[in-house]
Amino acid sequence: MPSLFDQINLRDITVRNRIGLSPMSLYSGVDGEVSTFDLVHYGARAIGGAGLIFT
């Protein structure tokens, strides 16, 4: 059985682990634009170890 921390291949993309972050709707950007908050939030999750981030 694969571990949560094992990499996984999705077609031609290798994801470093099986931890995924789903999109957030609480902090929608004005006119659909990405805000500084979004960049900091998703960037921190990517650095922290989320293998796949859905936006």
Phi and psi restraints in degrees (range 20) as a CNS / XPLOR table:
assign (resid 1 and name C) (resid 2 and name N)
       (resid 2 and name CA) (resid 2 and name C) 1.0 -67.5 20.0 2
assign (resid 2 and name N) (resid 2 and name CA)
       (resid 2 and name C) (resid 3 and name N) 1.0 148.1 20.0 2
assign (resid 2 and name C) (resid 3 and name N)
       (resid 3 and name CA) (resid 3 and name C) 1.0 -87.5 20.0 2
assign (resid 3 and name N) (resid 3 and name CA)
       (resid 3 and name C) (resid 4 and name N) 1.0 158.6 20.0 2
assign (resid 3 and name C) (resid 4 and name N)
       (resid 4 and name CA) (resid 4 and name C) 1.0 -58.7 20.0 2
assign (resid 4 and name N) (resid 4 and name CA)
       (resid 4 and name C) (resid 5 and name N) 1.0 -28.2 20.0 2
assign (resid 4 and name C) (resid 5 and name N)
       (resid 5 and name CA) (resid 5 and name C) 1.0 -98.0 20.0 2
assign (resid 5 and name N) (resid 5 and name CA)
       (resid 5 and name C) (resid 6 and name N) 1.0 5.2 20.0 2
assign (resid 5 and name C) (resid 6 and name N)
       (resid 6 and name CA) (resid 6 and name C) 1.0 -79.3 20.0 2
assign (resid 6 and name N) (resid 6 and name CA)
       (resid 6 and name C) (resid 7 and name N) 1.0 145.8 20.0 2
assign (resid 6 and name C) (resid 7 and name N)
       (resid 7 and name CA) (resid 7 and name C) 1.0 -70.8 20.0 2
assign (resid 7 and name N) (resid 7 and name CA)
       (resid 7 and name C) (resid 8 and name N) 1.0 160.8 20.0 2
assign (resid 7 and name C) (resid 8 and name N)
       (resid 8 and name CA) (resid 8 and name C) 1.0 -139.3 20.0 2
assign (resid 8 and name N) (resid 8 and name CA)
       (resid 8 and name C) (resid 9 and name N) 1.0 143.6 20.0 2
assign (resid 8 and name C) (resid 9 and name N)
       (resid 9 and name CA) (resid 9 and name C) 1.0 -102.1 20.0 2
assign (resid 9 and name N) (resid 9 and name CA)
       (resid 9 and name C) (resid 10 and name N) 1.0 128.1 20.0 2
assign (resid 9 and name C) (resid 10 and name N)
       (resid 10 and name CA) (resid 10 and name C) 1.0 -116.5 20.0 2
assign (resid 10 and name N) (resid 10 and name CA)
       (resid 10 and name C) (resid 11 and name N) 1.0 96.3 20.0 2
assign (resid 10 and name C) (resid 11 and name N)
       (resid 11 and name CA) (resid 11 and name C) 1.0 54.9 20.0 2
assign (resid 11 and name N) (resid 11 and name CA)
       (resid 11 and name C) (resid 12 and name N) 1.0 -112.9 20.0 2
assign (resid 11 and name C) (resid 12 and name N)
       (resid 12 and name CA) (resid 12 and name C) 1.0 -101.4 20.0 2
assign (resid 12 and name N) (resid 12 and name CA)
       (resid 12 and name C) (resid 13 and name N) 1.0 16.4 20.0 2
assign (resid 12 and name C) (resid 13 and name N)
       (resid 13 and name CA) (resid 13 and name C) 1.0 -114.2 20.0 2
assign (resid 13 and name N) (resid 13 and name CA)
       (resid 13 and name C) (resid 14 and name N) 1.0 132.1 20.0 2
assign (resid 13 and name C) (resid 14 and name N)
       (resid 14 and name CA) (resid 14 and name C) 1.0 -103.3 20.0 2
assign (resid 14 and name N) (resid 14 and name CA)
       (resid 14 and name C) (resid 15 and name N) 1.0 121.3 20.0 2
assign (resid 14 and name C) (resid 15 and name N)
       (resid 15 and name CA) (resid 15 and name C) 1.0 -99.1 20.0 2
assign (resid 15 and name N) (resid 15 and name CA)
       (resid 15 and name C) (resid 16 and name N) 1.0 132.3 20.0 2
assign (resid 15 and name C) (resid 16 and name N)
       (resid 16 and name CA) (resid 16 and name C) 1.0 -69.3 20.0 2
assign (resid 16 and name N) (resid 16 and name CA)
       (resid 16 and name C) (resid 17 and name N) 1.0 -20.8 20.0 2
assign (resid 16 and name C) (resid 17 and name N)
       (resid 17 and name CA) (resid 17 and name C) 1.0 -155.5 20.0 2
assign (resid 17 and name N) (resid 17 and name CA)
       (resid 17 and name C) (resid 18 and name N) 1.0 -177.4 20.0 2
assign (resid 17 and name C) (resid 18 and name N)
       (resid 18 and name CA) (resid 18 and name C) 1.0 -104.5 20.0 2
assign (resid 18 and name N) (resid 18 and name CA)
       (resid 18 and name C) (resid 19 and name N) 1.0 25.0 20.0 2
assign (resid 18 and name C) (resid 19 and name N)
       (resid 19 and name CA) (resid 19 and name C) 1.0 -96.3 20.0 2
assign (resid 19 and name N) (resid 19 and name CA)
       (resid 19 and name C) (resid 20 and name N) 1.0 121.3 20.0 2
assign (resid 19 and name C) (resid 20 and name N)
       (resid 20 and name CA) (resid 20 and name C) 1.0 -120.1 20.0 2
assign (resid 20 and name N) (resid 20 and name CA)
       (resid 20 and name C) (resid 21 and name N) 1.0 147.1 20.0 2
assign (resid 20 and name C) (resid 21 and name N)
       (resid 21 and name CA) (resid 21 and name C) 1.0 -112.8 20.0 2
assign (resid 21 and name N) (resid 21 and name CA)
       (resid 21 and name C) (resid 22 and name N) 1.0 121.3 20.0 2
assign (resid 21 and name C) (resid 22 and name N)
       (resid 22 and name CA) (resid 22 and name C) 1.0 -80.3 20.0 2
assign (resid 22 and name N) (resid 22 and name CA)
       (resid 22 and name C) (resid 23 and name N) 1.0 161.2 20.0 2
assign (resid 22 and name C) (resid 23 and name N)
       (resid 23 and name CA) (resid 23 and name C) 1.0 -67.6 20.0 2
assign (resid 23 and name N) (resid 23 and name CA)
       (resid 23 and name C) (resid 24 and name N) 1.0 153.0 20.0 2
assign (resid 23 and name C) (resid 24 and name N)
       (resid 24 and name CA) (resid 24 and name C) 1.0 -108.3 20.0 2
assign (resid 24 and name N) (resid 24 and name CA)
       (resid 24 and name C) (resid 25 and name N) 1.0 143.2 20.0 2
assign (resid 24 and name C) (resid 25 and name N)
       (resid 25 and name CA) (resid 25 and name C) 1.0 -115.8 20.0 2
assign (resid 25 and name N) (resid 25 and name CA)
       (resid 25 and name C) (resid 26 and name N) 1.0 1.1 20.0 2
assign (resid 25 and name C) (resid 26 and name N)
       (resid 26 and name CA) (resid 26 and name C) 1.0 -71.5 20.0 2
assign (resid 26 and name N) (resid 26 and name CA)
       (resid 26 and name C) (resid 27 and name N) 1.0 -29.8 20.0 2
assign (resid 26 and name C) (resid 27 and name N)
       (resid 27 and name CA) (resid 27 and name C) 1.0 -119.3 20.0 2
assign (resid 27 and name N) (resid 27 and name CA)
       (resid 27 and name C) (resid 28 and name N) 1.0 58.4 20.0 2
assign (resid 27 and name C) (resid 28 and name N)
       (resid 28 and name CA) (resid 28 and name C) 1.0 -66.4 20.0 2
assign (resid 28 and name N) (resid 28 and name CA)
       (resid 28 and name C) (resid 29 and name N) 1.0 136.9 20.0 2
assign (resid 28 and name C) (resid 29 and name N)
       (resid 29 and name CA) (resid 29 and name C) 1.0 -74.4 20.0 2
assign (resid 29 and name N) (resid 29 and name CA)
       (resid 29 and name C) (resid 30 and name N) 1.0 153.9 20.0 2
assign (resid 29 and name C) (resid 30 and name N)
       (resid 30 and name CA) (resid 30 and name C) 1.0 -66.3 20.0 2
assign (resid 30 and name N) (resid 30 and name CA)
       (resid 30 and name C) (resid 31 and name N) 1.0 129.4 20.0 2
assign (resid 30 and name C) (resid 31 and name N)
       (resid 31 and name CA) (resid 31 and name C) 1.0 56.2 20.0 2
assign (resid 31 and name N) (resid 31 and name CA)
       (resid 31 and name C) (resid 32 and name N) 1.0 25.9 20.0 2
assign (resid 31 and name C) (resid 32 and name N)
       (resid 32 and name CA) (resid 32 and name C) 1.0 76.3 20.0 2
assign (resid 32 and name N) (resid 32 and name CA)
       (resid 32 and name C) (resid 33 and name N) 1.0 10.1 20.0 2
assign (resid 32 and name C) (resid 33 and name N)
       (resid 33 and name CA) (resid 33 and name C) 1.0 -84.8 20.0 2
assign (resid 33 and name N) (resid 33 and name CA)
       (resid 33 and name C) (resid 34 and name N) 1.0 151.0 20.0 2
assign (resid 33 and name C) (resid 34 and name N)
       (resid 34 and name CA) (resid 34 and name C) 1.0 -74.7 20.0 2
assign (resid 34 and name N) (resid 34 and name CA)
       (resid 34 and name C) (resid 35 and name N) 1.0 131.0 20.0 2
assign (resid 34 and name C) (resid 35 and name N)
       (resid 35 and name CA) (resid 35 and name C) 1.0 -98.5 20.0 2
assign (resid 35 and name N) (resid 35 and name CA)
       (resid 35 and name C) (resid 36 and name N) 1.0 169.5 20.0 2
assign (resid 35 and name C) (resid 36 and name N)
       (resid 36 and name CA) (resid 36 and name C) 1.0 -60.2 20.0 2
assign (resid 36 and name N) (resid 36 and name CA)
       (resid 36 and name C) (resid 37 and name N) 1.0 -38.9 20.0 2
assign (resid 36 and name C) (resid 37 and name N)
       (resid 37 and name CA) (resid 37 and name C) 1.0 -58.1 20.0 2
assign (resid 37 and name N) (resid 37 and name CA)
       (resid 37 and name C) (resid 38 and name N) 1.0 -45.3 20.0 2
assign (resid 37 and name C) (resid 38 and name N)
       (resid 38 and name CA) (resid 38 and name C) 1.0 -59.5 20.0 2
assign (resid 38 and name N) (resid 38 and name CA)
       (resid 38 and name C) (resid 39 and name N) 1.0 -46.1 20.0 2
assign (resid 38 and name C) (resid 39 and name N)
       (resid 39 and name CA) (resid 39 and name C) 1.0 -61.3 20.0 2
assign (resid 39 and name N) (resid 39 and name CA)
       (resid 39 and name C) (resid 40 and name N) 1.0 -43.9 20.0 2
assign (resid 39 and name C) (resid 40 and name N)
       (resid 40 and name CA) (resid 40 and name C) 1.0 -68.1 20.0 2
assign (resid 40 and name N) (resid 40 and name CA)
       (resid 40 and name C) (resid 41 and name N) 1.0 -45.0 20.0 2
assign (resid 40 and name C) (resid 41 and name N)
       (resid 41 and name CA) (resid 41 and name C) 1.0 -61.6 20.0 2
assign (resid 41 and name N) (resid 41 and name CA)
       (resid 41 and name C) (resid 42 and name N) 1.0 -54.8 20.0 2
assign (resid 41 and name C) (resid 42 and name N)
       (resid 42 and name CA) (resid 42 and name C) 1.0 -69.4 20.0 2
assign (resid 42 and name N) (resid 42 and name CA)
       (resid 42 and name C) (resid 43 and name N) 1.0 -34.9 20.0 2
assign (resid 42 and name C) (resid 43 and name N)
       (resid 43 and name CA) (resid 43 and name C) 1.0 -62.0 20.0 2
assign (resid 43 and name N) (resid 43 and name CA)
       (resid 43 and name C) (resid 44 and name N) 1.0 -42.6 20.0 2
assign (resid 43 and name C) (resid 44 and name N)
       (resid 44 and name CA) (resid 44 and name C) 1.0 -64.2 20.0 2
assign (resid 44 and name N) (resid 44 and name CA)
       (resid 44 and name C) (resid 45 and name N) 1.0 -37.7 20.0 2
assign (resid 44 and name C) (resid 45 and name N)
       (resid 45 and name CA) (resid 45 and name C) 1.0 -69.3 20.0 2
assign (resid 45 and name N) (resid 45 and name CA)
       (resid 45 and name C) (resid 46 and name N) 1.0 -37.6 20.0 2
assign (resid 45 and name C) (resid 46 and name N)
       (resid 46 and name CA) (resid 46 and name C) 1.0 -66.5 20.0 2
assign (resid 46 and name N) (resid 46 and name CA)
       (resid 46 and name C) (resid 47 and name N) 1.0 -43.9 20.0 2
assign (resid 46 and name C) (resid 47 and name N)
       (resid 47 and name CA) (resid 47 and name C) 1.0 -66.3 20.0 2
assign (resid 47 and name N) (resid 47 and name CA)
       (resid 47 and name C) (resid 48 and name N) 1.0 -36.2 20.0 2
assign (resid 47 and name C) (resid 48 and name N)
       (resid 48 and name CA) (resid 48 and name C) 1.0 -71.4 20.0 2
assign (resid 48 and name N) (resid 48 and name CA)
       (resid 48 and name C) (resid 49 and name N) 1.0 -14.1 20.0 2
assign (resid 48 and name C) (resid 49 and name N)
       (resid 49 and name CA) (resid 49 and name C) 1.0 125.9 20.0 2
assign (resid 49 and name N) (resid 49 and name CA)
       (resid 49 and name C) (resid 50 and name N) 1.0 -0.7 20.0 2
assign (resid 49 and name C) (resid 50 and name N)
       (resid 50 and name CA) (resid 50 and name C) 1.0 -63.0 20.0 2
assign (resid 50 and name N) (resid 50 and name CA)
       (resid 50 and name C) (resid 51 and name N) 1.0 126.7 20.0 2
assign (resid 50 and name C) (resid 51 and name N)
       (resid 51 and name CA) (resid 51 and name C) 1.0 -76.2 20.0 2
assign (resid 51 and name N) (resid 51 and name CA)
       (resid 51 and name C) (resid 52 and name N) 1.0 -31.9 20.0 2
assign (resid 51 and name C) (resid 52 and name N)
       (resid 52 and name CA) (resid 52 and name C) 1.0 -141.1 20.0 2
assign (resid 52 and name N) (resid 52 and name CA)
       (resid 52 and name C) (resid 53 and name N) 1.0 130.3 20.0 2
assign (resid 52 and name C) (resid 53 and name N)
       (resid 53 and name CA) (resid 53 and name C) 1.0 -121.1 20.0 2
assign (resid 53 and name N) (resid 53 and name CA)
       (resid 53 and name C) (resid 54 and name N) 1.0 120.7 20.0 2
assign (resid 53 and name C) (resid 54 and name N)
       (resid 54 and name CA) (resid 54 and name C) 1.0 -92.6 20.0 2
assign (resid 54 and name N) (resid 54 and name CA)
       (resid 54 and name C) (resid 55 and name N) 1.0 134.5 20.0 2
